Amino acid sequence: MSEQQTIVVFAQDEATRDTLTQIGAQLPDVGITTTRGDLKAAQAHCLKHGAPDILIVDGGDCRHLDQELSELAQCCPPTMKLVVLGQHQDLNLYRRLIQMGVSDYHATPVDADALRLSLLALLARPAAAPLRRGRVIAVVGTGGGVGTSTVAANLAWLLAREHHQQVALFDLNTFHSAHPMLLGADYEPSQHSIFTDAERLDETLLGHAAHQLEDGLHLFYAQNGDLDTTQGLDVARSVAMVAGHYSTVVVDLPDLRDPAYRTLAAEADVCLMLHDHSLSALRLLNLWQHQPVSAHQRRLLVANQCRSKSSRVPETEMAMAAGIHSLMLLPFDAAAVIKSEQQGQALAQVGGKLARQLRKLTQAVMNGSASAPVKRSAA
């Protein structure tokens, strides 16, 4: 076997090629090449250059898929893994392709997380995650006051209200949670703590521990110093247990000083890092870039003009520190924040330019978008 495994992609859609390029950037020991083309172009490539370890081909409308795959098989060894993309979400088509020897099939537009996990499995690096577990999204702040709770609360609200997810919003601010206020709700005393009762978590205990903001959105938070420290508590395990009962878990991580928080951020399916163009954020992002993370994790870098419209550190320097470019900029919108507080509604609910960007961010999380890696010039 070659020292570096190779993946060659032939896809007709630009968005699909961009997604696969981003996935490949997170696999530094794998060589990935993306080209515009179809099954015929893939066949010509294999005849000229030989077959890669993994070939990803776009079958388009799948009308002549059987014939084209048979022709492709004539110039590819049976050891090559083949992933087919197509426009149809058809279980019978999937079963027929698997029976033919195709390694996997994904409908377009592709789900980046699902495709990433598929490739990891084909590369013999399966993600060790339970089958029936919701997606965990860690929203990490680079310091106090960067808007971590605001982004986490509104992301959870939008996922529940507009994307019909069953969402658990998990606040790890150990002394005081701002989430009830951010979502226009009163504080409610909790009868149980999921932080200390993780081993006994079931539907009944979750029902007692959750602040049920609405049918699809449940909030978990500590009150009055109930969780002064995570020492001795397996916070990542608590979140994983909660994820077994919800389709999505959004975790508000105020910072990464606590080792338990760093573990949780490293193991999350999606890590959304929020910065405010400050020197403190620059230093933390530089440190975080070198921390080990789960192979299946998707990382997003988001800039937030939470205090003013000016940026103290240029965006290019923030991107270099993090190793990835910012996915988007959340604008400064003091009027919307005031309106949200006065009306007792989520910021995303009252509208405005910040609410529009939060909706785009939520869509990016759902669609599998990722921050593009920074291309470093040779020293």
Contacts in CASP RR format, 6 or more apart in sequence:
PFRMAT RR
TARGET T0000
AUTHOR 0000-0000-0000
METHOD contacts of the structure
MODEL  1
MSEQQTIVVFAQDEATRDTLTQIGAQLPDVGITTTRGDLKAAQAHCLKHG
APDILIVDGGDCRHLDQELSELAQCCPPTMKLVVLGQHQDLNLYRRLIQM
GVSDYHATPVDADALRLSLLALLARPAAAPLRRGRVIAVVGTGGGVGTST
VAANLAWLLAREHHQQVALFDLNTFHSAHPMLLGADYEPSQHSIFTDAER
LDETLLGHAAHQLEDGLHLFYAQNGDLDTTQGLDVARSVAMVAGHYSTVV
VDLPDLRDPAYRTLAAEADVCLMLHDHSLSALRLLNLWQHQPVSAHQRRL
LVANQCRSKSSRVPETEMAMAAGIHSLMLLPFDAAAVIKSEQQGQALAQV
GGKLARQLRKLTQAVMNGSASAPVKRSAA
1 53 0 8 1.000
2 53 0 8 1.000
4 29 0 8 1.000
4 30 0 8 1.000
4 31 0 8 1.000
5 29 0 8 1.000
5 30 0 8 1.000
5 31 0 8 1.000
5 53 0 8 1.000
5 54 0 8 1.000
5 123 0 8 1.000
6 30 0 8 1.000
6 31 0 8 1.000
6 32 0 8 1.000
6 33 0 8 1.000
6 52 0 8 1.000
6 53 0 8 1.000
6 54 0 8 1.000
7 20 0 8 1.000
7 24 0 8 1.000
7 30 0 8 1.000
7 31 0 8 1.000
7 32 0 8 1.000
7 33 0 8 1.000
7 52 0 8 1.000
7 53 0 8 1.000
7 54 0 8 1.000
7 55 0 8 1.000
7 56 0 8 1.000
7 119 0 8 1.000
8 32 0 8 1.000
8 33 0 8 1.000
8 35 0 8 1.000
8 42 0 8 1.000
8 45 0 8 1.000
8 52 0 8 1.000
8 54 0 8 1.000
8 55 0 8 1.000
8 56 0 8 1.000
9 17 0 8 1.000
9 20 0 8 1.000
9 32 0 8 1.000
9 33 0 8 1.000
9 34 0 8 1.000
9 35 0 8 1.000
9 56 0 8 1.000
10 35 0 8 1.000
10 36 0 8 1.000
10 37 0 8 1.000
10 38 0 8 1.000
10 39 0 8 1.000
10 41 0 8 1.000
10 42 0 8 1.000
10 45 0 8 1.000
10 55 0 8 1.000
10 56 0 8 1.000
10 57 0 8 1.000
10 58 0 8 1.000
11 17 0 8 1.000
11 20 0 8 1.000
11 34 0 8 1.000
11 35 0 8 1.000
11 36 0 8 1.000
11 37 0 8 1.000
11 56 0 8 1.000
11 58 0 8 1.000
11 85 0 8 1.000
12 36 0 8 1.000
12 37 0 8 1.000
12 38 0 8 1.000
12 58 0 8 1.000
12 60 0 8 1.000
13 58 0 8 1.000
13 108 0 8 1.000
13 109 0 8 1.000
14 36 0 8 1.000
15 109 0 8 1.000
16 58 0 8 1.000
16 85 0 8 1.000
16 108 0 8 1.000
16 109 0 8 1.000
16 110 0 8 1.000
17 34 0 8 1.000
17 35 0 8 1.000
17 36 0 8 1.000
19 110 0 8 1.000
19 112 0 8 1.000
19 115 0 8 1.000
19 368 0 8 1.000
19 370 0 8 1.000
20 32 0 8 1.000
20 34 0 8 1.000
20 56 0 8 1.000
20 115 0 8 1.000
21 32 0 8 1.000
21 34 0 8 1.000
22 112 0 8 1.000
22 370 0 8 1.000
22 372 0 8 1.000
22 373 0 8 1.000
23 32 0 8 1.000
23 112 0 8 1.000
23 115 0 8 1.000
23 116 0 8 1.000
23 119 0 8 1.000
23 370 0 8 1.000
24 30 0 8 1.000
24 31 0 8 1.000
24 32 0 8 1.000
25 372 0 8 1.000
25 373 0 8 1.000
26 116 0 8 1.000
26 295 0 8 1.000
26 297 0 8 1.000
26 298 0 8 1.000
26 299 0 8 1.000
26 370 0 8 1.000
26 373 0 8 1.000
27 119 0 8 1.000
27 123 0 8 1.000
27 295 0 8 1.000
30 123 0 8 1.000
35 41 0 8 1.000
35 45 0 8 1.000
37 58 0 8 1.000
38 57 0 8 1.000
38 58 0 8 1.000
38 59 0 8 1.000
38 60 0 8 1.000
39 57 0 8 1.000
39 58 0 8 1.000
39 59 0 8 1.000
39 65 0 8 1.000
39 68 0 8 1.000
39 69 0 8 1.000
39 71 0 8 1.000
39 72 0 8 1.000
40 68 0 8 1.000
42 55 0 8 1.000
42 57 0 8 1.000
42 72 0 8 1.000
43 68 0 8 1.000
43 71 0 8 1.000
43 72 0 8 1.000
43 75 0 8 1.000
46 55 0 8 1.000
46 72 0 8 1.000
46 75 0 8 1.000
46 76 0 8 1.000
47 75 0 8 1.000
50 75 0 8 1.000
51 75 0 8 1.000
51 76 0 8 1.000
51 77 0 8 1.000
51 80 0 8 1.000
52 80 0 8 1.000
53 80 0 8 1.000
53 81 0 8 1.000
54 80 0 8 1.000
54 81 0 8 1.000
54 82 0 8 1.000
54 83 0 8 1.000
54 103 0 8 1.000
54 119 0 8 1.000
54 122 0 8 1.000
54 123 0 8 1.000
55 76 0 8 1.000
55 80 0 8 1.000
55 81 0 8 1.000
55 82 0 8 1.000
55 83 0 8 1.000
56 83 0 8 1.000
56 84 0 8 1.000
56 85 0 8 1.000
57 72 0 8 1.000
57 82 0 8 1.000
57 83 0 8 1.000
57 84 0 8 1.000
57 85 0 8 1.000
58 85 0 8 1.000
58 86 0 8 1.000
58 108 0 8 1.000
59 65 0 8 1.000
59 68 0 8 1.000
59 84 0 8 1.000
59 85 0 8 1.000
59 86 0 8 1.000
59 87 0 8 1.000
60 85 0 8 1.000
60 86 0 8 1.000
60 87 0 8 1.000
60 108 0 8 1.000
61 86 0 8 1.000
61 87 0 8 1.000
61 88 0 8 1.000
62 86 0 8 1.000
62 87 0 8 1.000
62 88 0 8 1.000
62 93 0 8 1.000
65 84 0 8 1.000
65 97 0 8 1.000
66 100 0 8 1.000
69 82 0 8 1.000
69 84 0 8 1.000
69 97 0 8 1.000
69 100 0 8 1.000
69 102 0 8 1.000
72 82 0 8 1.000
76 82 0 8 1.000
81 103 0 8 1.000
81 122 0 8 1.000
82 101 0 8 1.000
82 102 0 8 1.000
82 103 0 8 1.000
83 102 0 8 1.000
83 103 0 8 1.000
83 104 0 8 1.000
83 105 0 8 1.000
83 106 0 8 1.000
83 118 0 8 1.000
83 119 0 8 1.000
83 122 0 8 1.000
84 97 0 8 1.000
84 102 0 8 1.000
84 104 0 8 1.000
84 105 0 8 1.000
84 106 0 8 1.000
85 105 0 8 1.000
85 106 0 8 1.000
85 107 0 8 1.000
85 108 0 8 1.000
85 110 0 8 1.000
86 105 0 8 1.000
86 106 0 8 1.000
86 107 0 8 1.000
86 108 0 8 1.000
87 107 0 8 1.000
87 108 0 8 1.000
88 107 0 8 1.000
89 107 0 8 1.000
93 105 0 8 1.000
94 105 0 8 1.000
97 105 0 8 1.000
98 105 0 8 1.000
103 122 0 8 1.000
104 118 0 8 1.000
104 122 0 8 1.000
106 114 0 8 1.000
106 115 0 8 1.000
106 118 0 8 1.000
109 367 0 8 1.000
111 367 0 8 1.000
111 368 0 8 1.000
112 298 0 8 1.000
112 367 0 8 1.000
112 368 0 8 1.000
112 369 0 8 1.000
112 370 0 8 1.000
113 135 0 8 1.000
113 269 0 8 1.000
113 270 0 8 1.000
113 296 0 8 1.000
113 298 0 8 1.000
113 368 0 8 1.000
116 296 0 8 1.000
116 298 0 8 1.000
117 126 0 8 1.000
117 127 0 8 1.000
117 296 0 8 1.000
120 126 0 8 1.000
120 127 0 8 1.000
120 295 0 8 1.000
120 296 0 8 1.000
121 127 0 8 1.000
125 295 0 8 1.000
127 294 0 8 1.000
127 295 0 8 1.000
127 296 0 8 1.000
129 269 0 8 1.000
129 296 0 8 1.000
130 240 0 8 1.000
130 244 0 8 1.000
132 244 0 8 1.000
133 240 0 8 1.000
133 243 0 8 1.000
133 244 0 8 1.000
134 243 0 8 1.000
134 244 0 8 1.000
134 246 0 8 1.000
134 247 0 8 1.000
134 248 0 8 1.000
134 249 0 8 1.000
135 243 0 8 1.000
135 247 0 8 1.000
135 248 0 8 1.000
135 249 0 8 1.000
135 269 0 8 1.000
135 270 0 8 1.000
136 239 0 8 1.000
136 240 0 8 1.000
136 243 0 8 1.000
136 248 0 8 1.000
136 249 0 8 1.000
136 251 0 8 1.000
136 267 0 8 1.000
136 268 0 8 1.000
136 269 0 8 1.000
136 270 0 8 1.000
137 155 0 8 1.000
137 248 0 8 1.000
137 249 0 8 1.000
137 250 0 8 1.000
137 251 0 8 1.000
137 268 0 8 1.000
137 269 0 8 1.000
137 270 0 8 1.000
137 272 0 8 1.000
137 365 0 8 1.000
138 251 0 8 1.000
138 253 0 8 1.000
138 264 0 8 1.000
138 265 0 8 1.000
138 268 0 8 1.000
138 270 0 8 1.000
138 271 0 8 1.000
138 272 0 8 1.000
139 148 0 8 1.000
139 151 0 8 1.000
139 152 0 8 1.000
139 155 0 8 1.000
139 250 0 8 1.000
139 251 0 8 1.000
139 252 0 8 1.000
139 253 0 8 1.000
139 272 0 8 1.000
139 274 0 8 1.000
140 148 0 8 1.000
140 253 0 8 1.000
140 255 0 8 1.000
140 256 0 8 1.000
140 265 0 8 1.000
140 271 0 8 1.000
140 272 0 8 1.000
140 273 0 8 1.000
140 274 0 8 1.000
140 288 0 8 1.000
141 147 0 8 1.000
141 148 0 8 1.000
141 253 0 8 1.000
141 254 0 8 1.000
141 255 0 8 1.000
141 273 0 8 1.000
141 274 0 8 1.000
141 275 0 8 1.000
142 255 0 8 1.000
142 273 0 8 1.000
142 274 0 8 1.000
142 275 0 8 1.000
142 276 0 8 1.000
142 278 0 8 1.000
142 280 0 8 1.000
142 281 0 8 1.000
142 284 0 8 1.000
142 285 0 8 1.000
143 254 0 8 1.000
143 255 0 8 1.000
143 276 0 8 1.000
143 280 0 8 1.000
143 281 0 8 1.000
143 284 0 8 1.000
144 254 0 8 1.000
144 255 0 8 1.000
145 276 0 8 1.000
145 306 0 8 1.000
146 274 0 8 1.000
146 275 0 8 1.000
146 276 0 8 1.000
146 278 0 8 1.000
146 281 0 8 1.000
146 304 0 8 1.000
146 306 0 8 1.000
147 274 0 8 1.000
147 276 0 8 1.000
147 304 0 8 1.000
147 306 0 8 1.000
148 252 0 8 1.000
148 253 0 8 1.000
148 254 0 8 1.000
148 274 0 8 1.000
149 171 0 8 1.000
149 173 0 8 1.000
149 177 0 8 1.000
149 178 0 8 1.000
149 179 0 8 1.000
149 182 0 8 1.000
149 252 0 8 1.000
149 254 0 8 1.000
150 182 0 8 1.000
150 306 0 8 1.000
150 337 0 8 1.000
150 347 0 8 1.000
151 272 0 8 1.000
151 274 0 8 1.000
151 302 0 8 1.000
151 304 0 8 1.000
151 330 0 8 1.000
151 358 0 8 1.000
151 361 0 8 1.000
152 169 0 8 1.000
152 171 0 8 1.000
152 179 0 8 1.000
152 250 0 8 1.000
152 251 0 8 1.000
152 252 0 8 1.000
153 169 0 8 1.000
153 178 0 8 1.000
153 179 0 8 1.000
153 182 0 8 1.000
153 183 0 8 1.000
153 252 0 8 1.000
153 346 0 8 1.000
154 182 0 8 1.000
154 346 0 8 1.000
154 347 0 8 1.000
154 348 0 8 1.000
154 355 0 8 1.000
154 358 0 8 1.000
155 250 0 8 1.000
155 272 0 8 1.000
155 358 0 8 1.000
155 361 0 8 1.000
155 362 0 8 1.000
155 365 0 8 1.000
156 167 0 8 1.000
156 169 0 8 1.000
156 217 0 8 1.000
156 248 0 8 1.000
156 250 0 8 1.000
157 183 0 8 1.000
157 217 0 8 1.000
157 346 0 8 1.000
157 348 0 8 1.000
157 349 0 8 1.000
158 348 0 8 1.000
158 358 0 8 1.000
158 359 0 8 1.000
158 362 0 8 1.000
159 165 0 8 1.000
159 167 0 8 1.000
159 248 0 8 1.000
159 250 0 8 1.000
159 362 0 8 1.000
159 365 0 8 1.000
159 366 0 8 1.000
160 166 0 8 1.000
160 167 0 8 1.000
160 214 0 8 1.000
160 216 0 8 1.000
160 217 0 8 1.000
161 214 0 8 1.000
161 217 0 8 1.000
162 359 0 8 1.000
162 362 0 8 1.000
163 362 0 8 1.000
163 366 0 8 1.000
165 216 0 8 1.000
165 246 0 8 1.000
165 247 0 8 1.000
165 248 0 8 1.000
166 216 0 8 1.000
166 246 0 8 1.000
166 247 0 8 1.000
166 248 0 8 1.000
167 216 0 8 1.000
167 217 0 8 1.000
167 218 0 8 1.000
167 246 0 8 1.000
167 247 0 8 1.000
167 248 0 8 1.000
167 249 0 8 1.000
167 250 0 8 1.000
168 210 0 8 1.000
168 218 0 8 1.000
168 219 0 8 1.000
168 220 0 8 1.000
168 242 0 8 1.000
168 243 0 8 1.000
168 245 0 8 1.000
168 246 0 8 1.000
168 248 0 8 1.000
168 249 0 8 1.000
168 250 0 8 1.000
169 179 0 8 1.000
169 217 0 8 1.000
169 218 0 8 1.000
169 219 0 8 1.000
169 220 0 8 1.000
169 250 0 8 1.000
169 252 0 8 1.000
170 220 0 8 1.000
170 221 0 8 1.000
170 239 0 8 1.000
170 242 0 8 1.000
170 249 0 8 1.000
170 250 0 8 1.000
170 251 0 8 1.000
170 252 0 8 1.000
171 177 0 8 1.000
171 179 0 8 1.000
171 219 0 8 1.000
171 220 0 8 1.000
171 221 0 8 1.000
171 222 0 8 1.000
171 252 0 8 1.000
172 227 0 8 1.000
172 230 0 8 1.000
172 235 0 8 1.000
172 251 0 8 1.000
172 252 0 8 1.000
172 253 0 8 1.000
172 254 0 8 1.000
172 261 0 8 1.000
172 264 0 8 1.000
173 221 0 8 1.000
173 222 0 8 1.000
173 252 0 8 1.000
173 254 0 8 1.000
174 222 0 8 1.000
174 225 0 8 1.000
174 227 0 8 1.000
174 228 0 8 1.000
174 229 0 8 1.000
174 230 0 8 1.000
175 222 0 8 1.000
175 224 0 8 1.000
175 225 0 8 1.000
175 228 0 8 1.000
176 225 0 8 1.000
177 219 0 8 1.000
177 221 0 8 1.000
177 222 0 8 1.000
177 223 0 8 1.000
179 219 0 8 1.000
179 221 0 8 1.000
179 252 0 8 1.000
180 186 0 8 1.000
180 187 0 8 1.000
180 188 0 8 1.000
180 211 0 8 1.000
180 219 0 8 1.000
180 221 0 8 1.000
181 341 0 8 1.000
182 340 0 8 1.000
182 346 0 8 1.000
182 347 0 8 1.000
183 213 0 8 1.000
183 217 0 8 1.000
183 219 0 8 1.000
183 346 0 8 1.000
184 344 0 8 1.000
184 345 0 8 1.000
184 346 0 8 1.000
185 211 0 8 1.000
185 213 0 8 1.000
185 219 0 8 1.000
187 223 0 8 1.000
188 211 0 8 1.000
189 223 0 8 1.000
190 208 0 8 1.000
190 209 0 8 1.000
190 211 0 8 1.000
190 221 0 8 1.000
190 223 0 8 1.000
191 208 0 8 1.000
191 209 0 8 1.000
192 205 0 8 1.000
192 208 0 8 1.000
192 209 0 8 1.000
193 209 0 8 1.000
193 222 0 8 1.000
193 226 0 8 1.000
193 227 0 8 1.000
194 201 0 8 1.000
194 205 0 8 1.000
194 206 0 8 1.000
194 209 0 8 1.000
194 220 0 8 1.000
194 238 0 8 1.000
194 241 0 8 1.000
194 242 0 8 1.000
195 222 0 8 1.000
195 226 0 8 1.000
195 227 0 8 1.000
195 230 0 8 1.000
195 233 0 8 1.000
195 235 0 8 1.000
195 238 0 8 1.000
196 233 0 8 1.000
197 205 0 8 1.000
197 209 0 8 1.000
198 234 0 8 1.000
198 237 0 8 1.000
198 238 0 8 1.000
198 241 0 8 1.000
201 238 0 8 1.000
201 241 0 8 1.000
201 242 0 8 1.000
201 245 0 8 1.000
203 245 0 8 1.000
206 218 0 8 1.000
206 242 0 8 1.000
206 245 0 8 1.000
207 218 0 8 1.000
209 220 0 8 1.000
210 218 0 8 1.000
210 219 0 8 1.000
210 220 0 8 1.000
211 218 0 8 1.000
211 219 0 8 1.000
211 220 0 8 1.000
211 221 0 8 1.000
212 218 0 8 1.000
212 219 0 8 1.000
213 219 0 8 1.000
218 246 0 8 1.000
220 242 0 8 1.000
227 233 0 8 1.000
229 258 0 8 1.000
230 258 0 8 1.000
230 260 0 8 1.000
230 261 0 8 1.000
231 260 0 8 1.000
233 260 0 8 1.000
234 260 0 8 1.000
235 260 0 8 1.000
235 261 0 8 1.000
235 263 0 8 1.000
235 264 0 8 1.000
236 260 0 8 1.000
236 263 0 8 1.000
236 264 0 8 1.000
236 267 0 8 1.000
239 249 0 8 1.000
239 251 0 8 1.000
239 264 0 8 1.000
242 249 0 8 1.000
243 249 0 8 1.000
251 264 0 8 1.000
251 268 0 8 1.000
253 261 0 8 1.000
253 264 0 8 1.000
253 265 0 8 1.000
255 261 0 8 1.000
256 262 0 8 1.000
256 265 0 8 1.000
256 284 0 8 1.000
256 288 0 8 1.000
262 291 0 8 1.000
265 271 0 8 1.000
265 293 0 8 1.000
266 291 0 8 1.000
266 292 0 8 1.000
266 293 0 8 1.000
266 294 0 8 1.000
266 297 0 8 1.000
267 294 0 8 1.000
267 297 0 8 1.000
268 294 0 8 1.000
268 297 0 8 1.000
269 294 0 8 1.000
269 296 0 8 1.000
269 297 0 8 1.000
269 298 0 8 1.000
270 297 0 8 1.000
270 298 0 8 1.000
270 299 0 8 1.000
270 300 0 8 1.000
270 365 0 8 1.000
271 293 0 8 1.000
271 297 0 8 1.000
271 298 0 8 1.000
271 299 0 8 1.000
271 300 0 8 1.000
272 300 0 8 1.000
272 302 0 8 1.000
272 365 0 8 1.000
273 285 0 8 1.000
273 288 0 8 1.000
273 299 0 8 1.000
273 300 0 8 1.000
273 301 0 8 1.000
273 302 0 8 1.000
273 322 0 8 1.000
274 302 0 8 1.000
274 304 0 8 1.000
275 281 0 8 1.000
275 282 0 8 1.000
275 285 0 8 1.000
275 301 0 8 1.000
275 302 0 8 1.000
275 303 0 8 1.000
275 304 0 8 1.000
275 318 0 8 1.000
275 322 0 8 1.000
276 303 0 8 1.000
276 304 0 8 1.000
276 305 0 8 1.000
276 306 0 8 1.000
276 307 0 8 1.000
277 303 0 8 1.000
277 305 0 8 1.000
277 311 0 8 1.000
277 312 0 8 1.000
277 313 0 8 1.000
277 314 0 8 1.000
277 315 0 8 1.000
277 318 0 8 1.000
278 312 0 8 1.000
278 313 0 8 1.000
279 312 0 8 1.000
279 313 0 8 1.000
281 313 0 8 1.000
281 318 0 8 1.000
282 313 0 8 1.000
282 317 0 8 1.000
282 318 0 8 1.000
282 321 0 8 1.000
283 321 0 8 1.000
285 301 0 8 1.000
285 318 0 8 1.000
285 321 0 8 1.000
285 322 0 8 1.000
285 323 0 8 1.000
286 321 0 8 1.000
286 322 0 8 1.000
288 322 0 8 1.000
289 321 0 8 1.000
289 322 0 8 1.000
289 323 0 8 1.000
293 299 0 8 1.000
298 368 0 8 1.000
298 370 0 8 1.000
299 324 0 8 1.000
299 370 0 8 1.000
299 371 0 8 1.000
300 327 0 8 1.000
300 364 0 8 1.000
300 365 0 8 1.000
300 369 0 8 1.000
300 370 0 8 1.000
300 371 0 8 1.000
301 318 0 8 1.000
301 319 0 8 1.000
301 322 0 8 1.000
301 324 0 8 1.000
301 325 0 8 1.000
301 326 0 8 1.000
301 327 0 8 1.000
301 371 0 8 1.000
302 326 0 8 1.000
302 327 0 8 1.000
302 328 0 8 1.000
302 329 0 8 1.000
302 330 0 8 1.000
302 361 0 8 1.000
303 311 0 8 1.000
303 315 0 8 1.000
303 318 0 8 1.000
303 326 0 8 1.000
303 328 0 8 1.000
303 329 0 8 1.000
303 330 0 8 1.000
304 329 0 8 1.000
304 330 0 8 1.000
305 311 0 8 1.000
305 329 0 8 1.000
305 330 0 8 1.000
305 331 0 8 1.000
305 332 0 8 1.000
306 330 0 8 1.000
306 332 0 8 1.000
307 332 0 8 1.000
308 332 0 8 1.000
309 331 0 8 1.000
309 332 0 8 1.000
315 326 0 8 1.000
315 329 0 8 1.000
318 326 0 8 1.000
319 325 0 8 1.000
319 326 0 8 1.000
319 374 0 8 1.000
320 374 0 8 1.000
320 376 0 8 1.000
322 371 0 8 1.000
322 374 0 8 1.000
323 373 0 8 1.000
323 374 0 8 1.000
324 370 0 8 1.000
324 371 0 8 1.000
324 372 0 8 1.000
324 373 0 8 1.000
324 374 0 8 1.000
325 371 0 8 1.000
325 372 0 8 1.000
325 373 0 8 1.000
325 374 0 8 1.000
326 371 0 8 1.000
327 361 0 8 1.000
327 364 0 8 1.000
327 369 0 8 1.000
327 370 0 8 1.000
327 371 0 8 1.000
328 357 0 8 1.000
328 360 0 8 1.000
328 361 0 8 1.000
328 364 0 8 1.000
329 357 0 8 1.000
330 354 0 8 1.000
330 357 0 8 1.000
330 358 0 8 1.000
330 361 0 8 1.000
331 353 0 8 1.000
331 354 0 8 1.000
331 357 0 8 1.000
332 354 0 8 1.000
333 352 0 8 1.000
333 353 0 8 1.000
333 354 0 8 1.000
333 355 0 8 1.000
336 347 0 8 1.000
336 350 0 8 1.000
336 351 0 8 1.000
336 352 0 8 1.000
336 353 0 8 1.000
336 354 0 8 1.000
336 355 0 8 1.000
337 347 0 8 1.000
337 354 0 8 1.000
339 350 0 8 1.000
340 346 0 8 1.000
340 347 0 8 1.000
340 349 0 8 1.000
340 350 0 8 1.000
343 350 0 8 1.000
347 354 0 8 1.000
347 355 0 8 1.000
347 358 0 8 1.000
348 355 0 8 1.000
348 358 0 8 1.000
348 359 0 8 1.000
349 355 0 8 1.000
END
